[in-house]
Amino acid sequence: MRLAPALLAILACPDDKGPLFYIESESVLFNPRLRRTYDVRDGIPVMLIEESNALDDAEFERLNGLVAEQRIAPTFETGT
């Protein structure tokens, strides 16, 4: 299920407050800085730190590859 662009524009990681990458095919919001994902269930992002998923090296690399291959933009630009 696709997330609304207006919602994506304001989504930030609840831990480091940085942008996320929405990988629609995986139904996750990906934070590469913390090596963590947040599930999107029935079109609703689950933005609870305690329910996030820590990534091992292989999964981290796989998701980074998807972001690069699909040219997925971050939810917002940090300006840094």
VENCORSUL-V784812 format. One record per backbone hydrogen bond with DSSP energy under -1.0 kcal/mol. CO is the residue of the C=O (numbers start at 1). NH is the residue of the N-H. E is the energy in kcal/mol with one decimal. If there is no record, write none. Layout:
# VENCORSUL-V784812
co=CO nh=NH e=E
co=CO nh=NH e=E
This chain:
# VENCORSUL-V784812
co=4 nh=8 e=-2.4
co=5 nh=9 e=-2.0
co=7 nh=10 e=-1.5
co=13 nh=17 e=-1.6
co=18 nh=13 e=-2.8
co=20 nh=75 e=-2.3
co=21 nh=30 e=-3.0
co=22 nh=24 e=-1.0
co=23 nh=26 e=-1.3
co=23 nh=28 e=-1.5
co=27 nh=40 e=-2.4
co=28 nh=23 e=-2.5
co=29 nh=38 e=-2.5
co=30 nh=21 e=-1.9
co=31 nh=36 e=-2.1
co=35 nh=55 e=-2.4
co=36 nh=31 e=-3.2
co=37 nh=53 e=-2.7
co=38 nh=29 e=-2.8
co=39 nh=46 e=-3.0
co=41 nh=44 e=-1.7
co=44 nh=41 e=-2.5
co=45 nh=47 e=-1.0
co=48 nh=51 e=-1.5
co=49 nh=52 e=-1.5
co=53 nh=37 e=-1.9
co=56 nh=60 e=-2.5
co=57 nh=61 e=-2.4
co=58 nh=62 e=-2.2
co=59 nh=63 e=-2.6
co=60 nh=64 e=-2.4
co=61 nh=65 e=-2.2
co=62 nh=66 e=-2.0
co=63 nh=67 e=-2.4
co=64 nh=68 e=-2.2
co=65 nh=69 e=-3.2
co=66 nh=70 e=-2.7
co=67 nh=72 e=-2.1
